[in-house]
Each structure stands twice: as C-alpha cells, then as structure tokens.
Amino acid sequence: MTTIGLYYFFQFYIVSVIYFLTLLIVVEGTQTPAGNSGKA
C-alpha cells in the first residue's frame, strides 16, 4: 500500500469513527422517538 493510499485509509477510518461516536451520542441523548425530529 502506498503512502497516499494509507493516508486516505486512515482519513476514512477516523471520519467513520467520529461519525459513529457522534451518532451514538445523539442516540443516547434522545431516548424518545420525538427527539429524532430535531436532527437535521
């Protein structure tokens, strides 16, 4: 794997982890179905 490929791989991995953690926090913060209406 080239350096560029490795860079993009880590970039995609980091973004995926951040997105997953953010989604998890949002789900934990909105236990009621009504809270989903506030999401963009």
Phi and psi in radians as a Rosetta constraint file:
Dihedral C 1 N 2 CA 2 C 2 CIRCULARHARMONIC -1.374 0.35
Dihedral N 2 CA 2 C 2 N 3 CIRCULARHARMONIC 2.940 0.35
Dihedral C 2 N 3 CA 3 C 3 CIRCULARHARMONIC -1.125 0.35
Dihedral N 3 CA 3 C 3 N 4 CIRCULARHARMONIC -0.700 0.35
Dihedral C 3 N 4 CA 4 C 4 CIRCULARHARMONIC -1.104 0.35
Dihedral N 4 CA 4 C 4 N 5 CIRCULARHARMONIC -0.772 0.35
Dihedral C 4 N 5 CA 5 C 5 CIRCULARHARMONIC -1.085 0.35
Dihedral N 5 CA 5 C 5 N 6 CIRCULARHARMONIC -0.694 0.35
Dihedral C 5 N 6 CA 6 C 6 CIRCULARHARMONIC -1.173 0.35
Dihedral N 6 CA 6 C 6 N 7 CIRCULARHARMONIC -0.655 0.35
Dihedral C 6 N 7 CA 7 C 7 CIRCULARHARMONIC -1.110 0.35
Dihedral N 7 CA 7 C 7 N 8 CIRCULARHARMONIC -0.822 0.35
Dihedral C 7 N 8 CA 8 C 8 CIRCULARHARMONIC -1.158 0.35
Dihedral N 8 CA 8 C 8 N 9 CIRCULARHARMONIC -0.610 0.35
Dihedral C 8 N 9 CA 9 C 9 CIRCULARHARMONIC -1.105 0.35
Dihedral N 9 CA 9 C 9 N 10 CIRCULARHARMONIC -0.814 0.35
Dihedral C 9 N 10 CA 10 C 10 CIRCULARHARMONIC -1.187 0.35
Dihedral N 10 CA 10 C 10 N 11 CIRCULARHARMONIC -0.641 0.35
Dihedral C 10 N 11 CA 11 C 11 CIRCULARHARMONIC -1.098 0.35
Dihedral N 11 CA 11 C 11 N 12 CIRCULARHARMONIC -0.765 0.35
Dihedral C 11 N 12 CA 12 C 12 CIRCULARHARMONIC -1.153 0.35
Dihedral N 12 CA 12 C 12 N 13 CIRCULARHARMONIC -0.682 0.35
Dihedral C 12 N 13 CA 13 C 13 CIRCULARHARMONIC -1.139 0.35
Dihedral N 13 CA 13 C 13 N 14 CIRCULARHARMONIC -0.790 0.35
Dihedral C 13 N 14 CA 14 C 14 CIRCULARHARMONIC -1.123 0.35
Dihedral N 14 CA 14 C 14 N 15 CIRCULARHARMONIC -0.772 0.35
Dihedral C 14 N 15 CA 15 C 15 CIRCULARHARMONIC -1.091 0.35
Dihedral N 15 CA 15 C 15 N 16 CIRCULARHARMONIC -0.695 0.35
Dihedral C 15 N 16 CA 16 C 16 CIRCULARHARMONIC -1.128 0.35
Dihedral N 16 CA 16 C 16 N 17 CIRCULARHARMONIC -0.737 0.35
Dihedral C 16 N 17 CA 17 C 17 CIRCULARHARMONIC -1.137 0.35
Dihedral N 17 CA 17 C 17 N 18 CIRCULARHARMONIC -0.782 0.35
Dihedral C 17 N 18 CA 18 C 18 CIRCULARHARMONIC -1.095 0.35
Dihedral N 18 CA 18 C 18 N 19 CIRCULARHARMONIC -0.736 0.35
Dihedral C 18 N 19 CA 19 C 19 CIRCULARHARMONIC -1.115 0.35
Dihedral N 19 CA 19 C 19 N 20 CIRCULARHARMONIC -0.722 0.35
Dihedral C 19 N 20 CA 20 C 20 CIRCULARHARMONIC -1.131 0.35
Dihedral N 20 CA 20 C 20 N 21 CIRCULARHARMONIC -0.774 0.35
Dihedral C 20 N 21 CA 21 C 21 CIRCULARHARMONIC -1.139 0.35
Dihedral N 21 CA 21 C 21 N 22 CIRCULARHARMONIC -0.707 0.35
Dihedral C 21 N 22 CA 22 C 22 CIRCULARHARMONIC -1.118 0.35
Dihedral N 22 CA 22 C 22 N 23 CIRCULARHARMONIC -0.760 0.35
Dihedral C 22 N 23 CA 23 C 23 CIRCULARHARMONIC -1.114 0.35
Dihedral N 23 CA 23 C 23 N 24 CIRCULARHARMONIC -0.671 0.35
Dihedral C 23 N 24 CA 24 C 24 CIRCULARHARMONIC -1.133 0.35
Dihedral N 24 CA 24 C 24 N 25 CIRCULARHARMONIC -0.726 0.35
Dihedral C 24 N 25 CA 25 C 25 CIRCULARHARMONIC -1.139 0.35
Dihedral N 25 CA 25 C 25 N 26 CIRCULARHARMONIC -0.706 0.35
Dihedral C 25 N 26 CA 26 C 26 CIRCULARHARMONIC -1.120 0.35
Dihedral N 26 CA 26 C 26 N 27 CIRCULARHARMONIC -0.745 0.35
Dihedral C 26 N 27 CA 27 C 27 CIRCULARHARMONIC -1.149 0.35
Dihedral N 27 CA 27 C 27 N 28 CIRCULARHARMONIC -0.723 0.35
Dihedral C 27 N 28 CA 28 C 28 CIRCULARHARMONIC -1.181 0.35
Dihedral N 28 CA 28 C 28 N 29 CIRCULARHARMONIC -0.573 0.35
Dihedral C 28 N 29 CA 29 C 29 CIRCULARHARMONIC -1.352 0.35
Dihedral N 29 CA 29 C 29 N 30 CIRCULARHARMONIC -0.419 0.35
Dihedral C 29 N 30 CA 30 C 30 CIRCULARHARMONIC -2.097 0.35
Dihedral N 30 CA 30 C 30 N 31 CIRCULARHARMONIC 1.479 0.35
Dihedral C 30 N 31 CA 31 C 31 CIRCULARHARMONIC -1.284 0.35
Dihedral N 31 CA 31 C 31 N 32 CIRCULARHARMONIC -0.510 0.35
Dihedral C 31 N 32 CA 32 C 32 CIRCULARHARMONIC -1.549 0.35
Dihedral N 32 CA 32 C 32 N 33 CIRCULARHARMONIC 2.527 0.35
Dihedral C 32 N 33 CA 33 C 33 CIRCULARHARMONIC -1.033 0.35
Dihedral N 33 CA 33 C 33 N 34 CIRCULARHARMONIC -0.465 0.35
Dihedral C 33 N 34 CA 34 C 34 CIRCULARHARMONIC -1.153 0.35
Dihedral N 34 CA 34 C 34 N 35 CIRCULARHARMONIC -0.446 0.35
Dihedral C 34 N 35 CA 35 C 35 CIRCULARHARMONIC -1.204 0.35
Dihedral N 35 CA 35 C 35 N 36 CIRCULARHARMONIC -0.342 0.35
Dihedral C 35 N 36 CA 36 C 36 CIRCULARHARMONIC -1.215 0.35
Dihedral N 36 CA 36 C 36 N 37 CIRCULARHARMONIC -0.373 0.35
Dihedral C 36 N 37 CA 37 C 37 CIRCULARHARMONIC -1.208 0.35
Dihedral N 37 CA 37 C 37 N 38 CIRCULARHARMONIC -0.328 0.35
Dihedral C 37 N 38 CA 38 C 38 CIRCULARHARMONIC -1.450 0.35
Dihedral N 38 CA 38 C 38 N 39 CIRCULARHARMONIC -0.195 0.35
Dihedral C 38 N 39 CA 39 C 39 CIRCULARHARMONIC -1.352 0.35
Dihedral N 39 CA 39 C 39 N 40 CIRCULARHARMONIC 2.525 0.35
